[in-house]
């Protein structure tokens, strides 16, 4: 037998680390992960052709049922004493919900779903209310926003004056109109109550049960004194490690190193040792496992405690839920006013570019998300005939 053949045979013996590594990789990536991940929406192994349509239809049906249940709830309590309409000046936290009439998807009553969830968790801070709440109705069309009108019995609802509504009818593109509505709600909330901090939610951003405990914890951290804004939501499909965000690459490598070291220090590690070659292999192995199975599911572990939520540099996409510490909402309103939004340059892009250009104005994101984006139908953009989860 040639010398090189004997060398290969020796290395590929069952007792060798190379054979065990190859077998482990084959079992993991060809058997275990496909079995575990083929139904996970944010996994690389998710079989879209088999499950996406049915999962999307089920999600729409659940949301429709929830919307109808919440419509019945608010109709029943509309005659009862007001819950949150009496608001106090200078609250520690103001939550402003920006809403407009939805021509498509109106039967889902996203605003009513969000407000019912808020009404439940507003009492999660002990003996006092967690925040004051404003509903900012930016509908300027001839038809009223029926959901916000239904909520007026229990919440303070603010709208533009007739003169302001006439000015808002100016012919502008959808993205600029959306930005102006957002700026109006930012300024109106501040002028009415002078809050210490503001959270702005869009009307399809459903808060998680621990929403207020996490926001309170975020505001107590040092970074909150200097940040322009904190994003409380980033689309799950964009939360992967393989991403332009540099901090995620560091997190990815660090996680792989930690898991590899823990494994190699375990006495039940077969023929593997704490050597550089084995450490490199298992670092890459765990990095591949976590990325392919889905970083989104790993992030869910952080929900155990508010202190576990991670804060990182702000991402670009999407503004369903934003925290503005101190009076930063006024500066954000001024920055947005100075920019004209168009397709490809919506308000989230404008804010992200400003944050990168302006010295001393950092911005941050929190992970995992503090809201669930339940809006399958947009009030400002064209909608598909059959919305999908991805």
ABEGO torsion letter per residue (X at the ends): XBAAAAAAAAAABAABAAAAAAAAAAAAAAAAAAAAAAABAABAABBAAAAAAAAAAAAAAAAAAAAAAAAAAAAAAAABBBAAABBBBGBABBBBBBBBBBABGAAAGAAAAAAAAAAAAAAAAEABBABBBBBBBABABABBBAAAAAAAAABBBBBBBAAAAAAAABBBBAAAAAAAAAAAAAAAAAAAAGBABBBBBBAABBBBAAAAAAAAAAAABAAAAABABBBABBBAAAABABBABAAAAAAAAAAAAAAAAAAAABABAEABBBBAAAAAAAAAAAAAAAAAAEAAAAAAAAAABAAABBBBBBBABEAABBBBBEAAAAAAAAAAAABBBBBGBBAAAAAAAAAAABBGBBBBBBOBBABBBABABBAABBBBABBBAX
